[in-house]
């Protein structure tokens, strides 16, 4: 075994790979909503750069654009922290990373592709006996009829291939058939894709972060959506406005608490065990986040979707950060664990 003298070991290099969408881009994919959610990475890149430099890693910052991946040619690192979570680019980037034979954070191309497809995700939940709301798929050219209803009202209608809560607001829920018809017509016009309609589960909205380590996989303490003061959300959902629209009072009011209030221990344990099962059912790796609804009257939980490439946010109002802190870790600990999974 070759011995290296103390202090002579070569520093490892971590590449921070992220995306940027120019304001003048003409690609038809980038609506106002996409441009907003896809340009929220600068702060976390600077945070990680400081963290890794402090831990004596060399850091390389690689920025890619939708129509220009040329900076990838300069990638020379021992590990890539993949912060590309643009729906348009993250599948392509994950495919490329899988071919480079350089360790990288997060899930594979296949798992990211699955979590971007709500229909495929629902089928995997069903296949693995993971509870999920009753649903129907509405094709772009399906005639609107009562046959498209998944069950009793209220129902929620979502774009089938979006992320970051695009297309999900208080106006995405119908309580009558007439509302449902108008909602489907409007969302087809806005999003130009198949729709997913589900029975809406009244109760709590929860998020569960799963962290994989070489020795154990953890479902961190559950995070529950909450609202401060009198500004609330009619349906208690974490939609686009609560997540992104900073000029609205509901954005400032919305936050996550972890662990949730008044959640029975057996329910908490069941949700966390099922979240680990979901993690592997969807082929995920390193870390992921799941969105659920919990019916408090029936004491039943339902998986809505999984995020194989969940974004990081140092703000304690963020669900993943709240869960990490409730687990007794810091965000620094969490990020460094993901690197250790591959490098140490």
C-alpha positions in Angstrom: 0.0 0.0 0.0 1.4 3.4 -1.0 1.7 5.8 1.9 1.3 9.5 1.3 3.0 11.9 3.7 0.7 14.1 5.8 0.0 17.4 4.0 1.0 16.1 0.5 -2.3 14.5 -0.5 -3.7 16.2 -3.7 -6.8 18.3 -3.1 -9.9 16.9 -4.8 -11.9 19.1 -7.2 -15.6 19.5 -7.0 -17.5 21.0 -9.9 -20.6 22.9 -9.3 -22.8 22.4 -12.4 -25.8 24.7 -12.7 -28.0 26.3 -15.4 -28.9 29.8 -16.4 -31.6 31.0 -18.7 -30.9 34.3 -20.6 -33.7 36.8 -20.4 -33.8 37.2 -24.2 -34.1 33.5 -25.0 -36.7 32.8 -27.7 -37.2 29.1 -27.0 -41.0 28.5 -26.9 -40.6 26.2 -23.8 -39.6 29.1 -21.5 -42.8 30.8 -20.3 -42.6 33.5 -17.7 -43.1 30.8 -15.0 -40.2 28.6 -16.4 -37.9 31.6 -16.6 -38.6 32.5 -13.0 -38.1 29.0 -11.5 -35.1 28.2 -13.7 -33.0 31.2 -12.5 -33.0 30.6 -8.8 -29.6 28.8 -8.5 -27.0 31.6 -8.0 -27.4 31.8 -4.2 -26.9 28.1 -3.6 -23.9 28.0 -6.0 -22.2 30.7 -4.0 -23.1 29.0 -0.7 -21.6 25.6 -1.9 -18.5 27.3 -3.3 -17.7 28.8 0.1 -18.5 25.6 1.9 -16.3 23.4 -0.3 -13.4 25.9 -0.3 -13.6 26.1 3.5 -13.3 22.3 3.5 -10.2 22.5 1.4 -11.6 21.3 -1.9 -10.8 22.9 -5.2 -14.0 24.3 -6.8 -14.8 24.6 -10.4 -18.1 26.4 -11.4 -19.7 25.3 -14.7 -22.7 27.2 -16.1 -24.8 25.8 -18.9 -27.5 27.4 -20.9 -30.4 25.8 -22.8 -28.8 26.2 -26.2 -25.1 26.1 -25.1 -23.6 23.2 -23.1 -20.1 24.0 -24.4 -18.7 24.7 -20.9 -19.1 21.0 -20.1 -15.9 20.5 -22.2 -13.9 22.3 -19.5 -15.2 19.9 -16.8 -12.2 18.5 -14.9 -13.2 17.4 -11.5 -13.2 14.4 -9.1 -16.9 15.0 -8.3 -19.8 16.9 -9.9 -22.5 18.5 -7.7 -25.4 18.5 -10.1 -27.5 21.6 -9.5 -29.3 21.7 -12.9 -33.0 21.4 -12.1 -34.4 23.0 -15.1 -37.0 20.6 -16.5 -35.8 21.3 -20.0 -32.1 20.6 -19.2 -31.9 18.3 -16.2 -32.7 15.1 -18.1 -30.1 15.9 -20.8 -27.5 16.8 -18.2 -28.1 13.7 -16.2 -27.7 11.6 -19.4 -24.4 13.3 -20.1 -23.1 12.9 -16.5 -23.9 9.2 -16.7 -21.5 8.9 -19.6 -18.6 10.8 -18.2 -17.5 8.3 -15.6 -17.1 11.0 -13.0 -19.0 10.6 -9.7 -21.9 13.0 -9.4 -24.6 13.9 -6.9 -28.2 12.8 -7.0 -30.1 10.4 -9.1 -29.5 8.9 -12.5 -30.9 10.0 -15.8 -33.6 7.3 -15.6 -34.8 8.3 -12.1 -34.9 12.0 -13.0 -36.8 11.2 -16.2 -39.3 9.3 -14.1 -39.8 12.0 -11.5 -40.5 14.5 -14.3 -43.3 12.4 -15.6 -46.2 12.4 -13.2 -48.0 9.6 -15.1 -45.0 7.2 -14.9 -44.5 8.2 -11.2 -48.2 7.3 -10.4 -47.9 3.9 -12.1 -44.8 3.1 -10.1 -46.6 4.1 -6.9 -49.4 1.8 -7.7 -47.1 -1.1 -8.8 -45.3 -0.9 -5.4 -48.4 -0.6 -3.3 -47.7 2.9 -2.3 -50.9 4.9 -1.6 -51.7 7.6 -4.1 -55.0 9.5 -4.9 -57.3 8.0 -7.5 -56.6 9.7 -10.9 -57.3 9.9 -14.6 -55.1 10.9 -17.5 -56.6 13.6 -19.8 -55.1 13.5 -23.3 -54.8 16.7 -25.3 -57.6 15.7 -27.6 -59.8 13.7 -25.2 -63.4 14.9 -25.2 -64.3 16.4 -21.8 -66.8 14.2 -20.1 -67.6 12.8 -16.7 -65.6 9.7 -17.5 -62.5 11.8 -17.0 -63.3 12.4 -13.4 -61.3 10.2 -11.0 -64.0 10.1 -8.4 -65.9 12.4 -6.2 -65.3 16.2 -5.9 -63.2 18.1 -5.2 -60.6 17.2 -7.8 -57.3 18.8 -8.7 -56.0 19.1 -12.3 -52.2 19.3 -13.0 -50.0 19.5 -16.1 -48.6 15.9 -16.4 -45.0 16.9 -17.3 -44.2 20.0 -15.3 -42.2 20.6 -12.1 -41.7 23.2 -9.4 -45.5 23.5 -9.0 -46.0 25.1 -12.4 -49.7 25.0 -13.2 -50.7 24.3 -9.6 -52.6 27.1 -7.7 -55.8 27.5 -5.7 -57.6 27.7 -9.1 -56.5 24.2 -10.0 -59.2 22.6 -7.9 -62.8 22.1 -9.0 -65.7 21.4 -6.8 -68.3 21.0 -9.6 -68.4 19.4 -13.1 -68.9 22.9 -14.7 -65.7 24.1 -12.9 -63.9 21.0 -14.0 -64.7 21.5 -17.7 -63.6 25.2 -17.6 -60.4 24.2 -15.7 -59.4 21.5 -18.2 -60.0 23.9 -21.1 -58.0 26.6 -19.5 -55.1 24.4 -18.6 -54.9 22.8 -22.0 -54.6 26.2 -23.5 -51.9 27.3 -21.1 -49.7 24.2 -20.9 -50.2 22.3 -24.2 -49.8 18.9 -22.7 -51.6 16.0 -21.2 -53.2 16.6 -17.8 -53.5 14.6 -14.6 -56.6 14.9 -12.5 -56.7 13.4 -9.0 -59.2 13.2 -6.2 -58.2 16.1 -3.9 -57.2 14.9 -0.5 -58.3 17.3 2.2 -56.0 17.7 5.2 -52.3 18.3 5.6 -49.7 18.8 2.9 -46.4 17.1 3.8 -42.9 16.7 2.3 -40.4 14.0 3.2 -36.7 14.2 2.4 -34.8 10.9 2.0 -31.1 10.8 2.5 -29.0 7.8 1.5 -25.6 7.0 3.0 -23.3 4.1 2.5 -24.6 2.4 5.7 -28.2 3.5 6.1 -31.0 5.3 4.3 -32.9 7.9 6.4 -36.4 9.4 5.9 -35.7 12.7 7.7 -38.4 14.3 10.0 -41.5 15.1 8.0 -42.1 18.8 7.1 -45.6 20.2 7.1 -46.8 23.3 5.2 -48.0 26.1 7.5 -49.2 29.7 7.3 -48.5 32.7 9.6 -51.2 35.1 10.8 -54.4 35.5 8.8 -53.0 35.0 5.3 -53.8 31.4 4.5 -54.3 29.1 1.5 -57.9 28.0 0.9 -56.9 24.4 0.1 -53.7 24.2 2.2 -51.5 23.4 -0.8 -47.9 24.3 -1.7 -48.6 25.7 -5.1 -46.8 28.0 -7.5 -47.7 31.3 -5.7 -46.6 29.9 -2.3 -43.3 28.7 -3.7 -42.4 31.5 -6.1 -44.5 34.6 -6.2 -42.6 36.8 -3.8 -44.9 39.9 -4.1 -47.9 38.0 -2.7 -48.7 37.9 1.0 -49.2 34.1 0.9 -45.6 33.7 -0.2 -44.4 35.4 3.0 -46.9 33.6 5.1 -46.1 30.1 3.8 -43.4 28.1 5.6 -42.7 24.5 6.7 -42.5 23.2 10.2 -40.7 20.0 11.1 -41.7 17.7 12.7 -45.5 18.3 12.1 -47.8 19.2 14.9 -50.3 16.6 16.1 -49.1 13.7 13.9 -49.5 10.3 15.6 -46.3 8.4 16.1 -47.5 5.4 14.1 -48.6 7.6 11.2 -45.2 9.4 11.3 -43.4 6.1 11.2 -45.6 4.7 8.4 -45.1 7.7 6.2 -41.3 7.7 6.7 -41.0 3.9 6.0 -43.2 4.3 2.8 -41.0 7.2 1.7 -37.9 5.0 1.8 -39.8 2.4 -0.2 -40.8 5.0 -2.7 -37.2 6.2 -3.0 -36.0 2.8 -4.2 -39.2 2.1 -6.2 -38.4 5.2 -8.3 -34.8 4.2 -8.7 -33.5 7.3 -6.7 -30.0 7.8 -5.2 -28.3 10.0 -2.6 -31.3 12.2 -1.8 -34.8 13.0 -2.9 -38.0 14.7 -1.7 -41.6 13.4 -1.8 -44.8 15.4 -1.7 -47.8 13.9 0.1 -51.3 14.7 1.4 -52.5 13.4 4.7 -56.2 13.0 5.4 -56.5 13.7 9.2 -60.0 12.3 9.5 -59.2 9.0 8.0 -55.5 8.9 9.2 -54.4 8.0 5.6 -51.5 9.4 3.6 -51.2 9.6 -0.2 -48.1 10.1 -2.3 -48.4 12.8 -5.0 -45.0 12.8 -6.6 -41.3 12.5 -6.1 -38.4 14.9 -6.9 -35.2 13.0 -7.8 -33.3 16.3 -8.2 -34.7 18.5 -5.5 -33.3 22.0 -5.2 -31.3 23.3 -2.2 -32.2 26.4 -0.3 -30.4 27.6 2.9 -33.6 29.4 3.9 -35.2 27.6 6.9 -38.7 28.2 5.4 -37.7 25.5 2.8 -39.1 22.1 3.5 -35.9 20.1 3.0 -33.9 22.5 5.1 -36.5 22.4 7.9 -36.3 18.6 7.9 -32.5 18.5 7.9 -32.4 20.8 10.9 -35.0 18.7 12.7 -32.8 15.7 12.1 -30.0 17.4 14.0 -27.9 18.2 10.9 -27.0 21.4 9.2 -27.3 22.0 5.5 -23.5 21.8 5.4 -23.6 18.3 7.0 -26.2 17.2 4.4 -24.3 18.5 1.4 -21.0 17.1 2.6 -22.6 13.7 3.2 -23.7 13.6 -0.5 -20.1 14.2 -1.5 -18.8 11.6 1.0 -21.2 9.0 -0.5 -19.0 9.0 -3.6 -15.5 10.3 -2.6 -14.9 8.6 0.8 
